[in-house]
Amino acid sequence: MQPIRVGIVGLGKIALEEHVPALKANAAFELAACASAKVQLPDVASFASMEAMLDGCPELDAVAICTPPQAHFEAARLALTRGKHVLLEKPPCPTVAQFDALTALAAERGRTLFQTWHARESDAVERAVRWMDRRTVRGGHVVWKEDVRQWHPGQTWIWQDGGFGVLDAGINAISILTRILSEPVEVDFAHLLVPENCVSPIAAAVAFRTPSGATIDSEFDFRHRGDQARAMEIETDDGMLTLAWQGFATSGRGMMVQLGTQREEYTSLYDRFADLIARGVSETDKRPLELVTEILATAGRSTVAPFKE
């Protein structure tokens, strides 16, 4: 079977470290082209813009969009209009309305739109889903603290309107939370800390609530130094579920699930993308985006010291 010919749009940190290796290791795909104003890939047709890539490589079957989220909507719309399948990095778009428009366009054109939530792409998350089945949530706590200088070095877009700030990372936790809980969650409280020289928050405190009344308190912070702190504990009527990355200390009570690496997540993403294309379907879960946009729209805000790289 002929491999799916893919062009990557945007060759930043996540594309170079995760998308390119995952594509090259997957026999279902051929990395045929890339579009970046500054970076080129050896032995891959390189173009300065997405328009030039689509014009120069009309044989492309699919496009992986790895630009900052502010550019996602126009890039995905162009790719779908040109008849390409689309893999979209998270967060999908600055607004839910934009993402709804892309979902409708993909259906109209008969193309696959895959909104990726890479943090979900782990056997560990699915084990957590199975463990949570038939258990009732009593409460919980989410900690998602990262050093923004490590994950987004020199990336000013993240502090601008539509860049999400710390919720660019927090949406990973929210994507897992909305996957493992059988009940929906709503935003009950949110407060953002915004550097005086930025538009987007550097830290956030959020409380989610389920219809049955359980509260899940969440801490998101981009000012963290040292080992990254990413974990969630969900208290149920039958013990505690803990999801954590390597090295996170837990109480040892209930079910402990250790999540994998980003490389494993992106390998799984491209396996799923190939399967979706083969079946002629899309995957477009927008709930994490809805929650993040609600947080940004309704939260209280405090101004903190300027952010300095």
Backbone torsions as a table, in degrees:
resi	resn	phi	psi	omega
1	MET	NA	136.4	-179.8
2	GLN	-68.0	133.8	179.5
3	PRO	-65.9	156.5	176.5
4	ILE	-75.8	120.6	-177.0
5	ARG	-85.9	120.3	-172.4
6	VAL	-117.0	140.8	168.7
7	GLY	-114.2	134.5	177.5
8	ILE	-96.2	134.5	176.4
9	VAL	-111.3	116.7	-177.4
10	GLY	93.7	113.4	-178.9
11	LEU	-116.1	61.4	174.5
12	GLY	-89.3	-162.1	-174.3
13	LYS	-58.1	-49.3	-174.7
14	ILE	-69.6	-34.8	178.9
15	ALA	-66.7	-46.0	-176.9
16	LEU	-70.6	-36.8	-175.5
17	GLU	-84.9	-28.2	-173.8
18	GLU	-123.7	-50.5	-175.1
19	HIS	-66.3	-49.1	-176.9
20	VAL	-61.5	-49.6	178.0
21	PRO	-61.7	-39.2	-179.3
22	ALA	-65.2	-40.3	178.4
23	LEU	-65.8	-45.2	-177.6
24	LYS	-66.0	-25.7	-178.8
25	ALA	-88.8	-4.3	-174.7
26	ASN	-107.5	115.6	-176.2
27	ALA	-67.1	-14.3	179.6
28	ALA	-75.6	-12.5	-174.1
29	PHE	-125.1	155.2	167.8
30	GLU	-124.9	118.6	175.7
31	LEU	-76.1	100.6	-168.5
32	ALA	-100.2	-21.6	-175.6
33	ALA	-161.5	162.6	174.9
34	CYS	-145.8	153.7	178.8
35	ALA	-129.7	118.1	179.2
36	SER	-158.5	138.7	-179.6
37	ALA	-72.5	-21.2	-171.7
38	LYS	-123.7	-25.6	-170.1
39	VAL	-118.6	142.1	173.6
40	GLN	-124.0	157.1	176.4
41	LEU	-111.2	135.6	177.5
42	PRO	-63.9	139.3	176.4
43	ASP	65.2	18.3	176.8
44	VAL	-128.7	133.9	178.5
45	ALA	-59.6	122.7	-173.2
46	SER	-116.0	140.0	-177.8
47	PHE	-135.5	154.6	-176.9
48	ALA	-80.6	-16.3	-179.0
49	SER	-147.4	162.5	178.0
50	MET	-66.5	-39.9	178.8
51	GLU	-59.3	-44.1	179.2
52	ALA	-64.8	-37.0	178.9
53	MET	-64.9	-44.5	-179.7
54	LEU	-67.8	-36.1	176.7
55	ASP	-69.7	-40.1	-176.2
56	GLY	-79.8	-22.5	-179.2
57	CYS	-131.3	67.5	-177.7
58	PRO	-64.1	-14.3	-178.5
59	GLU	-80.0	-3.7	178.8
60	LEU	-58.0	139.4	176.8
61	ASP	-94.2	-30.3	-171.6
62	ALA	-149.3	160.1	178.7
63	VAL	-131.4	132.9	172.9
64	ALA	-103.9	117.8	-174.3
65	ILE	-99.5	113.1	-174.4
66	CYS	-121.9	23.4	177.7
67	THR	-77.6	171.6	168.3
68	PRO	-57.5	153.6	-173.2
69	PRO	-61.4	-26.8	179.6
70	GLN	-59.7	-24.9	-178.1
71	ALA	-99.6	-1.6	-173.7
72	HIS	-63.0	-44.5	-172.3
73	PHE	-61.4	-52.0	-177.7
74	GLU	-65.0	-38.4	-179.9
75	ALA	-66.0	-45.9	-179.3
76	ALA	-67.2	-39.6	178.9
77	ARG	-62.1	-42.6	179.3
78	LEU	-63.3	-45.4	-178.8
79	ALA	-62.4	-44.8	179.7
80	LEU	-65.3	-39.5	178.7
81	THR	-62.6	-33.4	178.1
82	ARG	-83.4	4.4	175.5
83	GLY	85.3	22.6	-178.8
84	LYS	-100.4	146.1	167.0
85	HIS	-70.7	151.4	-174.4
86	VAL	-131.1	127.4	166.8
87	LEU	-104.8	125.7	-172.6
88	LEU	-116.4	119.8	175.6
89	GLU	-62.1	157.2	175.2
90	LYS	-85.9	157.4	-15.5
91	PRO	-67.7	151.3	-169.6
92	PRO	-66.7	-47.7	-176.9
93	CYS	-155.5	160.3	175.4
94	PRO	-64.1	-26.0	-178.1
95	THR	-131.4	154.3	176.8
96	VAL	-67.8	-36.8	-179.8
97	ALA	-59.8	-40.9	177.7
98	GLN	-62.7	-43.4	-178.9
99	PHE	-67.7	-37.6	175.4
100	ASP	-60.0	-39.7	179.2
101	ALA	-64.0	-39.6	177.5
102	LEU	-66.3	-40.8	178.9
103	THR	-60.5	-43.8	179.0
104	ALA	-65.7	-39.8	-179.2
105	LEU	-66.2	-40.6	178.2
106	ALA	-61.1	-42.1	178.4
107	ALA	-65.3	-41.4	-179.5
108	GLU	-63.2	-39.8	-177.1
109	ARG	-88.4	-5.6	-179.7
110	GLY	68.2	34.5	-179.4
111	ARG	-113.4	156.2	175.9
112	THR	-82.3	127.3	170.1
113	LEU	-114.6	118.4	-178.7
114	PHE	-114.4	103.3	173.1
115	GLN	-83.0	112.2	-173.5
116	THR	-87.3	138.7	167.2
117	TRP	-124.6	87.4	-168.7
118	HIS	-61.8	-29.3	-178.3
119	ALA	-65.7	-20.3	177.0
120	ARG	-79.2	-17.0	-170.8
121	GLU	-81.4	67.5	-178.4
122	SER	-148.6	138.1	174.2
123	ASP	-58.9	-29.1	-179.3
124	ALA	-63.8	-40.0	178.5
125	VAL	-63.5	-41.6	178.8
126	GLU	-67.0	-34.0	174.1
127	ARG	-63.2	-39.1	177.8
128	ALA	-64.8	-39.7	177.6
129	VAL	-59.2	-45.7	-179.2
130	ARG	-65.6	-39.0	-179.1
131	TRP	-66.7	-36.3	-178.2
132	MET	-73.8	-17.8	-178.7
133	ASP	-59.1	129.3	179.5
134	ARG	71.6	6.7	172.0
135	ARG	-101.9	150.0	-177.4
136	THR	-104.2	129.5	-179.6
137	VAL	-75.2	131.1	176.8
138	ARG	-104.8	-24.3	-178.4
139	GLY	167.7	-175.6	179.6
140	GLY	178.1	173.7	-179.1
141	HIS	-146.9	133.6	179.0
142	VAL	-119.6	131.1	174.3
143	VAL	-122.6	121.4	179.8
144	TRP	-137.0	89.4	-174.5
145	LYS	-121.0	123.1	-176.8
146	GLU	-133.9	161.6	173.3
147	ASP	-93.5	107.9	-176.5
148	VAL	-60.5	-27.4	-179.8
149	ARG	-68.9	-25.2	177.5
150	GLN	-80.9	-42.4	-172.5
151	TRP	-92.1	-24.5	-178.7
152	HIS	-136.7	57.2	-176.6
153	PRO	-65.2	124.7	176.3
154	GLY	67.4	13.5	-176.5
155	GLN	-95.1	90.3	-175.6
156	THR	-69.7	-21.1	-178.1
157	TRP	-58.9	-29.2	-174.4
158	ILE	-68.6	-20.2	-179.5
159	TRP	-95.6	-3.5	-177.1
160	GLN	-94.1	170.0	178.3
161	ASP	-57.5	130.0	-177.5
162	GLY	85.9	-1.7	-179.3
163	GLY	-90.2	-12.6	173.0
164	PHE	76.1	-19.4	-179.7
165	GLY	57.3	-135.9	-177.3
166	VAL	-62.2	-21.3	179.8
167	LEU	-76.3	-7.7	167.9
168	ASP	-63.3	-35.6	173.9
169	ALA	-85.6	-41.3	-178.2
170	GLY	-59.4	-29.7	-179.6
171	ILE	-65.9	-22.6	173.8
172	ASN	-63.9	-46.8	177.6
173	ALA	-63.5	-42.1	-179.1
174	ILE	-65.0	-35.0	178.1
175	SER	-65.2	-36.7	176.6
176	ILE	-69.7	-44.8	-178.0
177	LEU	-58.1	-45.6	-178.7
178	THR	-71.8	-17.7	177.0
179	ARG	-82.6	-39.9	-171.4
180	ILE	-87.3	-20.5	-178.1
181	LEU	-88.7	134.9	176.7
182	SER	-77.7	-25.5	176.1
183	GLU	-90.0	148.1	171.7
184	PRO	-71.9	159.3	174.6
185	VAL	-121.2	148.8	176.3
186	GLU	-122.9	158.6	177.1
187	VAL	-79.8	118.7	180.0
188	ASP	-97.1	-33.2	-179.1
189	PHE	-157.0	145.3	175.5
190	ALA	-155.3	139.3	175.5
191	HIS	-140.0	133.1	-175.6
192	LEU	-112.9	144.0	170.8
193	LEU	-107.4	119.5	-173.8
194	VAL	-119.6	120.1	176.0
195	PRO	-58.2	145.9	-174.1
196	GLU	-66.8	-15.5	177.6
197	ASN	-104.2	15.4	-177.6
198	CYS	-130.4	162.4	173.4
199	VAL	-97.2	-36.2	-175.8
200	SER	-95.5	156.0	-173.5
201	PRO	-76.9	151.0	174.7
202	ILE	-99.2	-16.5	177.3
203	ALA	-153.7	155.8	-178.7
204	ALA	-152.0	141.6	169.8
205	ALA	-114.4	125.9	-175.6
206	VAL	-135.1	137.3	171.6
207	ALA	-114.7	122.7	174.3
208	PHE	-99.4	148.5	179.1
209	ARG	-132.3	140.1	176.7
210	THR	-92.9	162.2	177.6
211	PRO	-58.5	-27.4	179.4
212	SER	-83.0	-2.7	173.4
213	GLY	101.8	3.6	177.7
214	ALA	-75.1	141.6	178.7
215	THR	-113.1	133.9	177.1
216	ILE	-120.3	106.4	-179.6
217	ASP	-81.8	140.1	-175.2
218	SER	-134.0	139.3	177.0
219	GLU	-121.5	121.8	176.5
220	PHE	-120.1	130.7	-175.7
221	ASP	-151.5	127.3	177.9
222	PHE	-94.8	3.3	-176.7
223	ARG	-96.0	5.7	-174.3
224	HIS	-69.1	141.2	175.1
225	ARG	-119.9	158.6	-179.3
226	GLY	82.4	-155.1	-179.8
227	ASP	-59.1	134.9	-179.9
228	GLN	-67.8	141.9	-176.7
229	ALA	-112.5	101.7	179.8
230	ARG	-131.8	114.7	-179.6
231	ALA	-164.4	157.9	170.8
232	MET	-142.0	142.7	176.8
233	GLU	-122.0	124.9	-179.5
234	ILE	-116.1	115.0	179.1
235	GLU	-84.6	128.9	179.6
236	THR	-122.4	178.6	176.0
237	ASP	-74.0	-1.3	-178.4
238	ASP	-139.8	46.0	176.4
239	GLY	104.6	-179.8	-175.3
240	MET	-104.5	134.0	169.7
241	LEU	-101.3	125.7	176.9
242	THR	-119.1	125.0	172.2
243	LEU	-112.8	129.2	-176.6
244	ALA	-154.0	156.6	172.8
245	TRP	-83.6	169.7	-176.8
246	GLN	-53.2	138.5	174.0
247	GLY	89.3	-4.0	-179.1
248	PHE	-81.8	126.3	-179.5
249	ALA	-81.5	134.6	-179.3
250	THR	-126.0	170.7	-179.9
251	SER	-74.9	-17.2	-179.2
252	GLY	83.3	1.6	-179.4
253	ARG	-86.2	142.6	172.9
254	GLY	72.6	-142.2	-174.5
255	MET	-100.0	123.6	178.3
256	MET	-109.3	125.2	179.3
257	VAL	-122.1	121.3	179.5
258	GLN	-98.6	119.9	-176.2
259	LEU	-79.3	159.9	-173.5
260	GLY	-90.6	-160.2	-177.4
261	THR	-95.6	162.7	176.1
262	GLN	-61.4	-35.5	179.4
263	ARG	-59.7	-43.4	177.3
264	GLU	-63.0	-39.8	-179.8
265	GLU	-63.1	-45.2	-176.9
266	TYR	-74.0	-30.7	171.9
267	THR	-59.6	-44.9	179.0
268	SER	-66.2	-37.6	179.4
269	LEU	-57.1	-45.9	-177.2
270	TYR	-73.9	-29.3	170.3
271	ASP	-61.0	-43.5	-179.4
272	ARG	-67.9	-39.2	179.8
273	PHE	-61.2	-44.8	178.8
274	ALA	-61.1	-40.5	-179.9
275	ASP	-67.1	-42.0	179.3
276	LEU	-61.6	-43.4	178.9
277	ILE	-63.1	-43.5	-179.5
278	ALA	-61.5	-35.2	-178.5
279	ARG	-89.8	-7.9	178.1
280	GLY	69.8	36.8	-178.5
281	VAL	-129.4	164.5	176.4
282	SER	-110.5	163.4	173.2
283	GLU	-134.5	111.8	-169.2
284	THR	-140.4	64.5	178.0
285	ASP	-78.1	111.1	-175.6
286	LYS	-97.8	0.9	-173.5
287	ARG	-59.4	-43.3	177.3
288	PRO	-58.5	-39.1	177.6
289	LEU	-64.9	-41.0	178.8
290	GLU	-59.1	-42.8	-179.1
291	LEU	-67.0	-41.7	-179.4
292	VAL	-66.8	-42.6	178.9
293	THR	-66.2	-32.2	175.3
294	GLU	-67.3	-41.5	176.7
295	ILE	-58.3	-49.4	-177.7
296	LEU	-63.9	-32.1	-176.9
297	ALA	-81.2	-28.8	-170.6
298	THR	-113.2	-11.9	-172.4
299	ALA	-69.9	149.5	165.4
300	GLY	-71.8	158.8	-176.1
301	ARG	-135.9	141.4	171.4
302	SER	-126.5	142.5	178.3
303	THR	-90.4	134.7	179.3
304	VAL	-122.2	-178.9	-176.5
305	ALA	-58.0	152.1	179.9
306	PRO	-59.0	147.7	175.6
307	PHE	-82.5	133.8	176.6
308	LYS	-126.6	127.2	-177.1
309	GLU	-59.8	NA	NA
